[in-house]
Amino acid sequence: VQLQASGGGSVQVGGSLRLSCAASGRILTPNIMGWYRQAPGKERELVGTILSGSAPNYSNSFKGRFTISRDNAKNVIYLEMTALQPEDTGVYYCSFKLVMGLNSWGQGTPVTVSS
């Protein structure tokens, strides 16, 4: 499976961004797609995941301002981010895995939040 993330960029504090990630290749279901963030100098952390046909699950740190959704017909996952803060700066990666499988990763899309 190949993943192509897009939508990152520079935004001011309080702004919003919508990231997209399209999966292509041999896509089996059920599968889990997700978003991770890697802030500068920090380890990659889970934002949340969404199983095909189910509601998303979020890490506690990302509940409230971040919304994950997916279009199963298009094999696309979205991450809507609102009220962005400088600490949201980082590279956002999407992931894909089968329920019992290992993650495949996209190339990441950078987000910079400045005041």
Beta strands, then each sheet from edge to edge (+ up, - down):
strand 1: 2-6
strand 2: 9-12
strand 3: 17-24
strand 4: 31-38
strand 5: 44-51
strand 6: 56-58
strand 7: 66-71
strand 8: 76-81
strand 9: 90-98
strand 10: 104-105
strand 11: 109-114
sheet 1: 1+ 3- 8+ 7-
sheet 2: 2+ 11+ 9- 4+ 5- 6+
sheet 3: 2+ 11+ 9- 10+
end
